[in-house]
Amino acid sequence: MNPLRGWFVTGTDTEIGKTTVSAGLLQALGRRGLRVAGYKPVAAGTEWRNGRRVNDDIERLRLAANVPLAAEEVCACLLDAACAPHLAAREAGVTIPMEALLAGAQRLAGRVDRLVVEGVGGFLVPLDEQHDTAELAVHLGLPVILVVGLRLGCLNHALLTAEAVRARGLRLAGWVGNAVDPRMPWRDANVETLRARLARHFEAPCLGVVPPLDAPDAAAVASHLDLSVLGPL
């Protein structure tokens, strides 16, 4: 069995930039000479392009990697409906196999130096009636990077997610702020509150704050990240 080395990326909610930050992390790690790949065990929401099902998150992770990957290697379970994964699986008449999700990570781990695993939705999103993404993170055993969508309510969402990560015995390695609401009032003050509280209560440093970007591609996002706070890579 290949040892997993990398991080599990979760977020304070859906649509707060987990893929944007994950792609930026891959770019920043690649600049350090590491072989890297992104892995999204479960993705929900597809459209047909050129005769095949496409999920934008999968494509962005695939393109940000510096090893060649097929879409099927980046995602073990692709669901068509753009909704919570357990509902998308029910709609498709399938179950989400935890064993296959973990096996996909293992296959990639043998090909790269570091793996960036992106969760689906927030940290506690159900996968089926018994399992959720938090359990997936526990099975993977990777340190967690939290993407905080900077908008009203982010303080509560970030601190609750950090508590949930710690309650499952996982280490919160750090967090990234992503400015999803460019007109958020008191954004800088909120970021400073998060810096202080996540450092004091969880020993989790800030890897960076991604401002509103006209083109939030992996290279642009990487320029706002400081991987040195993660320690030796």
Secondary structure, DSSP 8 states (H G I E B T S, - for coil): -----EEEEEESSSSSSHHHHHHHHHHHHHHTT--EEEE-SEEE--EEETTEEE-HHHHHHHHH-SS---HHHH-SEEESSSS-HHHHHHHHT----HHHHHHHHHHHHTT-SEEEEE-SSSTT-BSSSS-BHHHHHHHHT--EEEEEE-STTHHHHHHHHHHHHHHTT--EEEEEEE-S-TT-TTHHHHHHHHHHHHHHHH---EEEEE---SS--HHHHHTT--GGGG---
